[in-house]
Amino acid sequence: MLNCFSLSYYALIGLFNFITAFLLSFFVFSKNPRSRSNQTLSLWLFTVAGWGLFYFLWLTTKKSHLAEFYLRTLMLFVIFIPSTFTHFVLTLFKVDFRKKVDIFNYLISILLGFSAYTPFFANEIGSFLVFPYWLKPKFLFTIHSIHFFINVIYSLFLMLQGVLRNSGIFRNQILYVLIGALVGYSGGAINYLTWYRVSIPPFLNFTVSIGAAFIAYAIIKHHLMDIKVAITRAGVFAVVYTLVLGLPFVVIKWLKPVLIPLLGENWWIIILIFGMALASAGPFIYNHLRKRAEDLLLKEQR
């Protein structure tokens, strides 16, 4: 079933990831250039954008030597993805030892980056599944894989702790980042299976953009109250007007056999008056319930 995805599908997803991550990177940084969280998130999004761009170029060239160059270059960006993401998460939590972790992470990424174009990282380019050109991983690629997944697991663990230990707006912010990371990394990590010749193509690469958008929104919207308020208002509106518009029809069904013998052909006038009264009362009911719900929401956030 997974073999039904063509090479063009993966190339277009790469282009989609590039455009989305690049625009998000620019937007996050421009919203607050002085914020360390915005800076580090923008840097991580830039590495994701670079991966997406060279992913697209790799799958659209018909020349073996160019395909190898693009594949190695996209991995150069991937090598820095775990370091930049952990940097972002540590900055978000203001962890005391973050500088030591960041220095260690970036040092590993830089050293692995120098190896990306060597046979010690990957070699023996050939076809696999629908992909005409894919290198085989070597020892240093395995070191990179371990570095990648240790950082992802460590970052997810920190965020899960943050969700459990915090409350209010900051907890919601962490929760959105956690969901985005789970969505994005779950889809993108399938590429490692393909590298190691597991016959599962990276068909979920598009989730990388979805996860990145979740994370970017959480940082840009420090006060996620806007989301909850919008959902609350929509919910109250739906409940109130379902009752206002639906109740007359229920009354008609139940009382029609009783009203016809009593009022004859004029029975519908009573229903009309009842419906108009409900319709007139609808806005007042909605505003009252909306205010009560928002007051409870604000109390919870405080």
N, C-alpha and C positions, 0 to 999 in steps of 0.2 A: 504493500500500500504506500509506504514512504517513498518508493522509487518513482512514484507518479510526478514528483516535483522535478521540473526541468532545470537545466543550468541557468536559464534566464531568470527563473524565480529567485535563486540564491543571489544572482548578480543584482537584481532590482532591490532585494531586501538589503543588500550591502549599501546600495546608493541611498535607500530610505533611511537606514541607520546613520549614515554620514550626514545627510541633510538635517535630520532631527537633532542629533547630538551637537552638531556644529551650531545650529541656531539656539539651542538651549544653553550651550556654553557661553555664547555671546550675550544672551538675554540675562542669564544669572549674574554674570560679571557686571553688566551695565546697570543692573538694579541697585547694587551696592558694592562698588569696587573696593571699598575699604574693609569690608567684612571678610575675616579670615575664612569663615564657612563658605561664603560665596566664591572666594578666590580658589580654595581647594576643590570645591565642587566643579567649578568651571574648568579647572585643570584636568580633573578626571573625565569630564564630558569631552574635552578636547582629545584625550587619548582614545576614547570610544569613537569619536568622529574619524580620527586617523585610521583606526581599524576598519571602519565601514568603508571609507574611501578606497583604501588599497584592496579590500575584499572585492569591491566592485571592479577595480582595474584588473585584478588577478583573474577574475572569471570572464572577462570580456576580451582578453588578449588571446591570440592564436599562436604566439611565439613562445617556445619553451623557456628561453633564457629570460624573457620579460616576466613570464608567469612566476618563475622562481624568484626573481628580484622583488616582485610585488608581494609574493607570499611571505618572504623573509621580512619585508618592510612592515607588513601588517602585524607580524608577530613582534616586531620591535615596539610598536604601540601597545600591543597586548602585554608585553613584559612590564610596562609601567602602569598598567591598569590596577593591579592589586596594591601597589605602593601609594598611588594617588588616592585610591578609595579609602584605604586605611588612614591615610593622612587626613582626609575629609572627616571621617568618623571620629577620630581622636580630637580633631579641632572642635567638632560639634559638642563633644562631651567635656572638653577642656581637661583632658587627662594630664596628670602631672608629668608622667614619664614619656609623653608623646614625642619629645624631641629625640630621645634615644631610639625609639622604635622607628621613627621617620628616617633617621640617619642610616640605621641598619637596613631598612627596606630599600631606600633609594640606592644605597651602595650595592646591594644585590642586583637591583634592576639595571644599574649602569654596567656592572660586570657582565651580566647576561646579555645586555644590549650589544656589547662589543662582540659577543660570540654569535649573534643572530645570523651573520652572513658567512659563518664558517661551517665546515662539515661536522664539527663537534656538536653543533646545535641540531642540524638536520641535513640530510642529503638524499640521494637516490630518488630524484623526482620521477613520478610516473602516474598513471591513471588509477582512480579508485572510485567506485560507484559511478555517479554521473560526472565526476570531476576529472577532466583530462590531465591536470597537472597538480599533484599533491606530494610534498616531500615526506620522507619517513623520519620520525623523531629519533634523536640520539641522546647521549647521556646528559648533556647540558639542557636539552629540552625537558627531560624528566625533572631536573633540578628546578627549572622554571615552573613546571606543573605543580610540584610540591609547594613552592613559594606562593603560587597563585591561590591554591585551595586553602593553605594555612591562613592566608590573609583574609580570604572570603569568610571562612568559618569564624575566625577571631572577630571580624567586624560584625557579623551577624550575632555572635554571642554578646558583644558589647551592647548592641541595639536591643536585644531581647532583655538584657538586664535593665537597660534604660526604660523600657516600656513597663517593666514590673516595679521599678523603684520610684518612678516619677508619676506625676498626675497633671491634669489640666492641659494647657496649650502645648507645653514642651513634650508631654507624653504623646499627644496626637501627632506632633511633628516627627518624633522618633518612629512612631508606628507607620506613618506614610513612607519614611525612608526605608524601614525594614521591609515593608511590602514591596516597594519598588526594587530593592536589592534582590529579594527572593525571586521576583518575576524575571528580572533582567538576567541574573546569573544562572537561573535554572535553564533558560533557553540558550544562552550563549555558551554554557559549559559543555553542551553536546558536541561542540567542535573538537574537544579533546578526545572524545570517543572515536571520531573520524580520523584524527591524527594517528591513533593507535590501531587503526584498521578494524574497528568495530563497525559492523555494517548498519549503522544508524546515522543517516545524514543530518546535518544541523538545520532541520526544517523549522525550528522555533527561533531562529535568529531575530525575527521581528520583535520578540518580547524584550529585547535589549532596549529598544526605543521606548517601549511602554514603561518599563521599569525606570529608565532615565527621566521620563516625563513626571512620574510619580515623585521621584526624589527632588527634582527641580522645583516642582510645585510646592512641596513641603518647605523648602528653604525660602522660596520667594514669598509665600504666604505664611509669614510667621504666626499670624493669627488665623488659624484654621476655623475660627468661629464662623466665618462667612459661609463655609460649606455647610456646617451644622444648621445655621440659621436658615439657609435656603432650603435644605431638606425638611426642616421642621415646618416652615411655612407651606411648602408644597404638600406635606402630609396632612396638616390641619385643613388646608383648602380642600383636598381630596375627600377627607372624611366628612366635613361640613356639607359640601355641595352634593356628595353622594346621598346624604340623608335628605337634604332640601329638595333635590330633584327626584329622588327615588321614592320618598315616603308617600307622595300623592298617588303613585301607581299602586303601592301596596294597599293604601286605603281604598282605592277604587276596587281592587280585587276582593277585599274582605267585606266592604260595606255596600257594594253595588246591589247584592240581593236584598239588603234591608232597605236601602234608600229608594229603590224603584217603586216598591209598593206604597211607601209613605209619601213621596214627592212626585211620582209619575215621571213625565219627561223632563222636569226641571231638576232632577237629582244632580246633574253635572254642575249646576251653579254652586252647590255647597262645596264640591270638590275644587272648583275653580277658586272660590274665595279662600279655601284652606291652602291651596297651592300658592296663591298670591301672598298670603300672610307669611308662609314659610320663606318665600323668595325675598320678601321685605326684611324678614328677620335674619336671613343668611349672613349679610355683611356684618351685622352686630355680633352674631354668634362667632363668626370667623375671627373678628378683631379681638374679642374677649379671650377666646381659646389661644389665639396666636400670642397675645401678650403674656398670658399665663405660662405658655410653653417656653417663650424666650426668657422670661424672668427665671424660670427653673434652670434653663441652660446657662445663663449668665452666673447664677449662683453656683452651679457646678464648676464652671471655669474659674471663678474667683477662689 
